[in-house]
Amino acid sequence: MLLTLLLALAGVVASTARSYDYGIDIDQLIRRQDPAAKIIVGKLPLASNGSTPIRPEIRDMRKNGYMWDLYILALSMFQSVGQDQSLSWYQIAGIHGVPFQPWNGVQPAPGASQSGYCTHSSVLFPLWHRPYLALYEQQMFKLANAIAGLFTNATERNLYQQAASRFRIPYWDWSLPAPPGETHFPDCFWSPVILQYGPNGLQHIRNPLFSYMFHPVEEDAFIWNPLKRWSETKRAPNMTVSETAPPSENFQVSAALLSKLPELQQRLYIIFSNYHEFNAFSNKAWASSQKASNLDSLESIHDIIHLYGGLKGHMTVALQQSLVRKINTWYGASSPAGIAAKDSQLRVSALEKTGGLWSTKASKGVPNIKLTATDPPSDKIVKAGAYTEWIANVQVNVEALEGVFDVHFFVGAPADNPTDWTLSPNQIGTVAIFAMNHSTGSQSKISGTLPLTTALMKLVATGTLPNLDPSAVTPFLRRTLEVRVRSHNDSVVDLARVEGLHIEISSTCVKVPASDVELPTWGDSTLELTVWRDEIS
């Protein structure tokens, strides 16, 4: 009860706090001189020392006081721009999703007026985000440099201007464990009000990383209840307190994403080591030509963060997509031959560069990810230099249900209350389906996977399983595996109601690499178990 009250009070405080007050009229800094001119996305200049800056991880950026001040101040100013402005935070965020409205004079493709510009379920998915983030970063860079010039003390102004010349937007690496003593979801997102230094001294301001305050709320621009009535963005909104003004529960987001960390790490490791074609790596669209061991994708992994980073609310788009862009770059570096998609204009992107629309060619430019399971004796896992990788493959129609849902896997019966599933000790993973409402009648399929190996290794370590061999694992899963579907409103959905749902378990013999700088070699996958198959579709 006390926690609920404190969260509600935090929401009230956040709603009354303001952006940073510079003591001057900042309209000339944030308003476009010619609103009718085309918006061009280009390259940012080099730093003042001639170097090319890189995007920092958000915790690393926070260690640089000058850079962090500029980031928070620029983001706060960005969010204060009127929502009727094309270069407002509101409209640039809307390019990626809602509100569904034309931007920069580019109309939606026929039949796509309710899906935004982002190229979901397409080979263009990761490539599209490069010019999109460049636009976002371009505006943040402009504001950061303008703010740096407002400091009146010459020495201080010079230090901030040097930092501004190196400014790039940060990303949050959700695939890394938090440093000791810190929350998994960084605490810079948690406080509704912060004490911030700037050109006009120290001030208490509304934290732009906590939420975006709509000004005004445009209910017609959003299509989902009750989100369209909320005055600000929410994460894990507690609607038992209020449906119209629920407090955000960031601790729920942190716990949910931390519970997914081993699964996310393993999925990233698998797509880096076993996905040698960019079409399979890039997006969740299912094709009959795909191998059973190649049904995951960067897009499907990114969907997990969308669902669990918002938990029936909103999530931090720019920080998430910045990491998606970085992962795509890592893949290009490790598999340069794999990014061979036919050059294509990103017409649906509404993003222009000098000389026309951005194309896939213009938008082009491996981490050693460790598993976190308690290690069982190696001779029970690795035999003759190889081990067995276990994967659950999920395929489903893109409009199977009314919007997003998730498929949960358990060893044994799940908890009665679906809201408890995410943190249930016997849950071994989730496939998040970031899908559309029934709107077009599309029969296209999307796919995602859940690596089971980490969970099975824990069972070997406890003696529940003797090893990872199919002779041991297949009958065990046949006896104990339980699958449930949970809708966006936490209701349980009968598997038979999920159009086009196919769930299969496959195994693959994987040769262990000889050193830490090599990747494993994957054999052909074997279908071990069909959990569910929609025969009608």
Secondary structure, 3 states (H helix, E strand, C coil): CHHHHHHHHHHHHHHHCCCCCCCCCCHHHHCCCCCCCCCECCCCCCCCCCCCCCCCEHHHHHCCHHHHHHHHHHHHHHHHCCCCCCCCHHHHHHHHCCCCCCECCECCCCCCCCCCCCCCCCCCHHHHHHHHHHHHHHHHHHHHHHHHCCCCCHHHHHHHHHHHHCCCCCECCCCCCCCCCCCCCCHHHCCCEEEEEECCEEEEEECCCCCCECCCCCHHHCCCCCHHHCCECCCCECCCCCCCCCCECHHHHHHHHHHCHHHHHHHHHHHHHHCCCHHHHHCCECCCCCCHHHCCCHHHHHHHHHHHHHCCCCCCHHHHHHHHHHHHHHHHHHCCCCCCCCCCECHHHCCEECCEECEHHHHCCCCCCCCCCCCCCHHHCCECCEEEEEEEEEEEECCCCCCCEEEEEEECCCCCCHHHCCCCCCEEEEEEECCCCCCCCCCCEEEEEEECHHHHHHHHHCCCCCCCCHHHHHHHHHHHEEEEEEECCCCEECHHHCCCCEEEEEEEEEECCCCCCCCCEEEEEEEEEEEEECCCC
